[in-house]
């Protein structure tokens, strides 16, 4: 941090800023969201806090510095035990360089970092940088508490912040009033001279539900800041916060999540862009293939496959799959019909086991298994009286799963 300020010139500023960030949440708690930005006097005398507290008298006037901070600071209130993603347009930021009021317009191309104490301007208050742990976080109590709960990234003219508070508590808060606790942060643009910094206030209201969305003050809404919160126990919600993509809108992500869940352990799951399903041999005992595909109720020795691949209705629209099929150990059938050849499967390369069936063979439709005859089609019901070779297959999403631990990743 380039702390190249004259000690005398910043003494008053630092003290004032600390008082502002300490008292701002108090005023924010009382001030209704609809108060105009040019109002310097609160024309209210009382407000009921909640059913458990009596009405409390409110001051009739507000110092100008508190009004300025409220009207120019990004301020939002979030539910407890949630992860919140905030997108901030850099050009809309308002703050100070030395004691001069500035905007973020001239600082769009700079490198950014975040501190958590308006009074402590040393490195001890550093929480994070736009490249994560490019610099180690500080040792102050706020830096230690927030270092693994706050991330900062920069994308074009946007700063992206995430706040994850697993226990629903801000420690240590700048201010706590009944059910609301708040903390004031500073966003800094790194430069060779005096560095500009911009206040951000995060409040947490324990009466809000986990599904409630953040409450923004007038200024924050006006400058197009966006914020969403999701419960921390929602895996899909965390993807939404960190990437903007969810399983509700992206089936590939949903399938990746499901693959990770099947491991029942910590892991890294990797998948390429827009993957296609791959053809693989169906995992069914060879001696049970005909028993399973010919009968609705297989014999006792093969009954376990009936539970894994239950009977399903015939499906008109088949899944898309990749035409790149590795040489495999497929269980295949040789159909001897009179209505032409079905597909072009090279049984000499693909088939480990070969079963001869007649022209009247008409197998059952079962879940997650198909017939592939070597072209760009798959079947759950085979056409009657055809000839050719077909393999019993499953379709597999090309996902790589690597067991690991948080300790190894760190």
Secondary structure, 3 states (H helix, E strand, C coil): CCCCCCHHHHHHHHHHHHHHHHHHHHHHHHCCCCCCCCCCCCCCCEECCCCCCCCEECCCCCCHHHHHHHHHCEEEEEECCEEEEEEEEHHHCEEEECCEEEECHHHCCCEEEEECCCCCCCHHHEEEECCECCCCCCCCHHHHHHCCCEEEEEECCEEEEEEECCCCCCCCCCEEECCEEEEEEEEEEECCCCCCEEEEEEEEECCCCCCCCCEECHHHHHCCCEEEEEECCCHHHHHHHHHCCCCCCCHHHHHHHHHHHHHCCCEEEEECCCCCEEEEECCCCHHHHHHHHHCCCCCHHHHHHHHHCCECCCCCCCCCECCCCCCCCEEEEEEECCCCECCCCCHHHHEEEEEEEECCCCCCCECCCEEECCCCCEECCCCCCCEEEEEEEEEECCEEEEECCHHHHC
